[in-house]
Amino acid sequence: MSDKDAHLLIVDDDERIRDLLKKFLMRAGFLVTAARDAAHARRILAGLDFDLIVMDVMMPGEDGVALTRSLRETMQTPILLLTAKGETDNRIDGFEAGADDYLPKPFEPRELLLRINAILRRMPDAPVEAAVPKMLTLGPIRYDMERGEMWQGADLVRLTATEMHLMKIFSASCNEAISRAKLVEELGRDRGQAQERAVDVQITRLRRKIEADPKQPRYLQTVRGAGYMLAPD
């Protein structure tokens, strides 16, 4: 799928912003559907699949962070949160809920477009049928390096787009420590302490899906002074 084939869902209670975003992204070549609040978004998502969701945080009723957390229970569609709140703690709340990126208002439309394209590029390509799968074993977890899929027995473990990208990075350098700064760079985000803290949050979320005891990780290890390391069986 090319970026321009992507179908985006815009969720914002401000009709003016919603319409402006829809028109701008359609001019950029995307197929765009808009929802006025979380309840409306849920009805749309019940019948359509999307490649990415762009969602405002501050909405009446169920806010964007709560909706993100709920959607993460059943889907892995990338989510980009928009909010007037720019403090680090608010960004962390969004990442902990399962968001893939976070853009504080006001923002330049071009920056939104760049972030959307960056997220879509991080999504794994469709596997080539003739490719021989390469598997990593993490206890009861199997990670298919070719497909970017994680399995526990016959069950597919749902990963967010950021978690998929992290697994791709780690699996390419097994048993080698990768610094937080390097992970921020590989994820295509701006450098800085806040983004490194956001990586820590994503690592914590990923450990919950890999480790029997996330507080004492066996496979996704912290290497003191060096960063994080994936150590498969």
N, C-alpha and C positions, 0 to 999 in steps of 0.2 A: 504494500500500500504506500503510495506517495503521500506526502503531507497534504497535498491539495485534494486528495480523495477523502479526507477525513470528515466525519460528521460530528459536529460539536453541539453540546447542549449548554446554553447560557441560562443561569439561574440568578435573577436579580429582581427585587421588589420595586426598584425605581424604573418606571416605564421609559423615561427619557434615556437613561444609561443603557437599559436593555435594548432599546431600538438602535441606539448609536453603535453598540458593540455588534449587534447582528448585522447591520449594514456594512460596517467596517470589515468584519471577518468574511462576509459573503463577497465583498469586493476583492479580498485577498485570495478567493478561490475555494473557500470552505463551504460545505453544506451546513447550515446552522438552524437549530431549533431553539426556541426561547420558552422559559417557564417563569411565572411571576412570583412563585414562592416554593417552599419545600414540598407542600402537598401537591401542587401542580407538577413539580418535577417528578415526584413519585409516580403519578399517573402516566406521565410520558415514558418514564423508564420501564414501566410495566409492559409496554408494547414495543419499545424500540431499543436497539443497541447503539451505543455511541463510542467514538474513539477517544473522546476527552470531554470532561465537564469543567466549565468555567463558572465558579459559584461565588456569590457575595456572601460574606460572613454575617453581616448585620441585617437580618431579615426578621419581620414580625413572626411570632409563633416559633416554629423550629428553625434555629439559626443554621448557618452553613457548616459550622464545626460539628454540631450534633447530627446533621444530615450526613456529613462525610463519615462520621464514626459508624452510623447505622448502615450506610451503603457498603462500607468495607466488610461487613459481615457476610455479604452475598456476592460482591462483584469486585473486580480489580481494575475497572476503568480508571485511567488517570484523572486526578482532580487538581485543578489550580484554583486556589482561594484568592478572592479579592476582598480587601477590607480597608477601612480608614484607620484601623489600628496598626501602628507600625512598630510597637514595642516588641522586644525579643520574646517576652513571655507569651504574647499573643501568637507569634509565629510558631513557637514551640507547641502551643496548644493545637494549632492546625496540623503540624507534622505528626504529633502524637495521635491525632484522630485518623491519620492515614492519608493526608494530602501529599501530593507529589511536589508542589511548589506553592509559593505564596507571594502575592504582589500587592503592596500597600497602595491605597489611593492617596492622592491623585497619581495617575501614571500616564506615560506616553503610550498611545495605541501601538506604536511600533515596538515598544518593549514587550507589551503583551503578546504581539505576534511572534517575536523572537523566542519568548518563553514557551509558547504553545508549540512552535516548531521544534524546539529543543527537546521537549517532553516526547513528542511523537517520534523523533529520531531515536530516542532511547528504547522505544518499544522493540522487542525482538522481531526480526524478519521471519517471514513464513519459512519453515524448514524445507530443505530440498529432500524429496522423497528418497533419493538414492543414498543420502548421507548416512554414514554409520554412526549411531548415537554414541556419545561418550558420557559415561555415568560417573558421578562422584557419590560415594557412600558416606553418609553422616549418621551412623547408627541406623535407626529405622527409616531414615530419610534418604531418598535417592534424588540426585539433581542431574537432569539431562542437560548437558552443556550445549548441545546442538539446538535443542528446542527452547531452552531457557525455562524449562518446567521443573517443578519440584513435586515429588510424590511421596506419600506415606502409605505403603501398601498399595491398594488399588485406588486410593483417594488422591486427587490433585490438591496440592496445597496452594491456596490462593495467595498470590504475591501482587503487591502494587507495582507500578511502573518503576518507581525508585528502588524497590526491593529487588526487582528483576535486574536492574542495572548494577546494583551492588553485587549480586551473585555473579553476574558476568565478569565484573572487575576482579572479585576474589578468586573465582574459579580459574581465571587466566594466570593467576600468580599464587597457586596453592603453596602453603607453608612459607610464604614470604610476607613479612610485615608491610602494611601499607599505611602511610601516615594519614591523619585526618585531613591535612591540607591537600594531599594528593587525591583523596576521595572527593573532596569538595571540587577540585579541578576536574576530575573525571566525570563528575555529575553535571558539569557545565554551569556551576553556580559562582556567584561573586565570592571572592575570598573574604575572610574575616572570621572573628571569633564566634559571632552569632551563627554563621553557616556551619562551623565546626561543631557547635552544640547541636545544631539540627541533625548533623550526621550521627552524633551520639544517640539521638532519639531514634533514628532509623535503624541503627544497629541494635538497639534494645528491642524494637519491634520485630526485627528479623530473627533475633535470638529466640523469641517466644515461639517461632515457627520451626526452629531447628533443634533447640536444646531441650533435653529432659528437665534440666534445672537451669533456667536462663541466668540466675544469679551466680552460678558456678559453671560458666560455659566450657564445654569440652571441645567444640568444633570451631566456633567463631570466637577466637581468643583475643584478649587484650594483651598487647606486648608493651610492657612498661617503657615509656620514653620513645616508642617507635610507631605505635598505632594499633591496627587490628590485623589479624591473620586468620585465614581459613585453613584448618588442619583436618582434612578428611581422613577416613579410615584407610 
